[in-house]
Amino acid sequence: MRSKKDKVVAVLPAAGLGMRFGQDRNKPFYPLLGRPLIIWPLQTLQETEEITEILPVLKEEDLATCAELIDEYGISKVRRIVPGGKERQDSVYNAIREADEDTSLILVHDGARPLIERALVSRAIQELISLCDSESGIDGVVPGVPVKDTIKEIRSQKSGVKSQETESGGEIIVEKTLNRGLLRAVQTPQVFCFQKLMNSYKKAMAEGYYATDDAALLERYGGRIKIIMGSYNNIKITTPEDIFIAEAMLKGG
């Protein structure tokens, strides 16, 4: 069994374009109750005892600003900031390649999820520490919450094709209603055995395969992922309205 002294590296991708956010400054630096958005998760990761090092990932033009903020807020676990890539997956891959060879676990947390609680970060890490070298075959632990709404799979009537995008002017038809009892809305932080994640990334990048989260890469190459209970407060800041929601949660909590 692994020990609590294992090296756990946290990757914080925050290099996205944030097109839906649409503000006059880059989303990682937008103020949330007086602090830049990216500082909230950075401080939580800083305060999490199990985490050894933090690797923020930002756009090239944001590196200097991020470095100034890290110094200002005393985020000592950040020893290097990684330039982002074209897609989120490219950015995370850039970061995990910077991790030292003696890294045991990689934790990936979205920079746009500022309300992450330290208890959830620790629980995800400790859960995987107890499983990574066991006979369970578990390669990663991710938080998720039960879906509250009814979820329907759709298709375009015009093309008859299931797709994330529908043709302009075409009617959207329900294909089937999914059993929400079997569904989870997955969040971050996601924690993985380092070598398993690295191997999955190498295979995916060689194939040119892109997924919407890191767990999906391990799933594709035979990895087993355990779901633990996340938090409905662990929202992702995608639009300006989400800032108001986050502020209300923080003030109410």
N, C-alpha and C positions, 0 to 999 in steps of 0.2 A: 504493500500500500504506500502511496505517496505521502510525503510529509508536508506540513504547512510551510516549510522553507523552500518549496519548489519555486522556480522563477516563473512568475505570471506576468506577461506583458499585455497591457491594454492598448488596443488600437482604437483611435477615435476619428473616423472619417468625417470630414467637414469641408470637402472640396467640391461639393455639388454646385450647379449653377443657380439653384433656388429660383427658377423662373416663375413658379407659382407664387413665390413670396412677394416679388415685384416692388421692393423698396429701394430707397436711394443709397443704401449701403449693403455690403455683403452680409448675408444672414448670420454667419457666426458671430458678428460683432454688433448685431442689433440688441438694444438694451432690454433686459427683462428685470424689472424692479431695480434698475440702477446698475445692474451688472451685465456685461456682454453675454450673449446667449451661450457661447462656447465655454465660458468660465464655470457655469453651473455644473455640467457633467465633469469637467476637469477637477473641480474641487471635491466632488463626490469620489472620484477615482483616487485622488490624492489621499483622501481620508480612509480609504479602504485598506486595511492592514495587509491583506493577502497580495495586493498588487505591488509588483517590484518596480515596474517602469511603465510609462505612458508614452505612446507614439501618436501625437495628433497628426492628421493628414489634411493639408490645406492647399488651395491654389497657390501657384508660384508667387503671384502678386500679393498674397495675404501672409506670407511667411514672416516678414519683418514685423508686421502689426501683431501677429500672434505671439512672436517671441517677446515683444514688449509687454504684452498682457500677462504672459506666463511669469515674467520677472516681477511685474507689479503685484500680482496676486500670490506670489511665492509657491508656485506649483513645482516643487523640487524634483518630482519623479519624472518630469519631462527633461530628457537629456538631448533630444534631437527632435526636430520637426520634419516630417516627410512631405515632399511635393506630391500632389495628387495626380491622378491620371484622367483619361477621358471619361471613363465611367466609374461608378462606385467600386466595382469589382477590381478595376485597375488600381484604384487608390489603396484598397486594402492589401492587394498583392504587393504593391510598392512597400507598404509598411511591414508586412510579415517577412519580407526578404531582408529587412533591416534588423530583425530580431536576432539576438545572439544564439549560437548553436546550443547553448545549455538551457534554452527556454523550454519549460515543460508545458505550459498552457498559454493559449492565446485567447484573450477576451476582446470581442468586437462590440463596440457600442456606438450608436449613431450620435454624432455631435448635435443633432437637432432634437434630441430627447433630453431636455434639461431637468426633468423632474424625477430622474432615476434615484431610487433610495439605496443607501449604502447597504442596508440589510439584504436587499434583493441581489446586489452584486456579490456579496459574500456568500449568500446561499447558493448561487449558481456555481461559484468557484468550488466551494466545499463539496457540493454534490458531485462534481466531476472528479475532484481529487480522489474521492472514495470509489470511483468507478473506472477511471482511465486504465488502470493496470489490472483490473479484476477480470473475472471470466464472463462478466455481463456483456462484453462486446460493445459497450456504449462509448461513442467517440465524441459526443458533444451534448451540451445541456443548453436549452433555450427556454425563456419564459414565454408564456402565452396566456391569453384570457379567453374564457368561453364567449362565443359569438352571441350577442343579444338579439340581433335582428334575423329575420328569415332571409336566407341567401338563395338566389336563383341563378342558375347558369343560363346564359343567353346565346342566341345566334342571330345573324342578320338574315331576314327573310329574303332579301334580294340575292344574296350570294349563297345562303345556306351554310355558311362557314362559321364555326365558333371562333371568335376572335376578341382580343382586347379592344380592338378598334372596329367600329361599325361604319358602313358606307354612308356617305352623306345622303340624307333623304330616305334611306332605307328604314323599314320598320324593324324594330327589335322584338324578337319573339322569345318567350321563355322555352328553354330546352328541357330543364327539369329543376325541381326544388331540392336543394341539398339538405341532408339531415344535420341540423345545426348542433346537435348533441355530439357529433363527431368532428366538429370544426373548432379550431382555435385561431384567434388573431395573434400572430406571433410578433414578439417585440425583441428588443435588445436590452441588456447585454446578452450576447451569445458566447459561450465558452467552449473551446475545443482543445483536444490533445494536439499539440503543436505539429508533430510530424504528420498526423492524419490530415490536418488542414492544409499543410504545405503540399503534401502529395496530391490532394484533390485540386488545389489551385493550379499546380503544374499541369495536370491532365486537362483541366478545363481551358486554361490559356492556350495549350497546344492545339486543342480542338476548336478554339474560338467560341466556346460555349459560355454564355452569360446567364446568371440567375439573379433573382431579386433579393436573395439574402444568402449568407455564407453557409447556413445549414443545408441549403438545397444542393450545394456542390458536394458535400459529403454524402448526402442521400443518393446523388447520381452515381457515385462510385462505390456504393455498397456500405457506406457508413451508417451507423445507428444513432439516432438523436433522441434524447429524452426531453419531454416537455415538463416544465414545472410551472406552478401558478405565478403569473406576472401580476401587474397592477393596472387597473383602469386609469390611474392617474399618470401613468408612464406614457404620456401622449407625445406625438411627434409634431414639431412645429413645421407646418407646410405652407400655410397661408397667414396673412397678417392677423386674421381673426383668432388664430391659435394662440397668439401672444396674449390676447385678452383672457382667453380661457386659462392659460397657464398662470397668469397673474392672479386670477380669481381663486384658483386652486391653492396657490402659495399663501395668499392672504387668509384663506379659510382654514388652512392647515396649521 
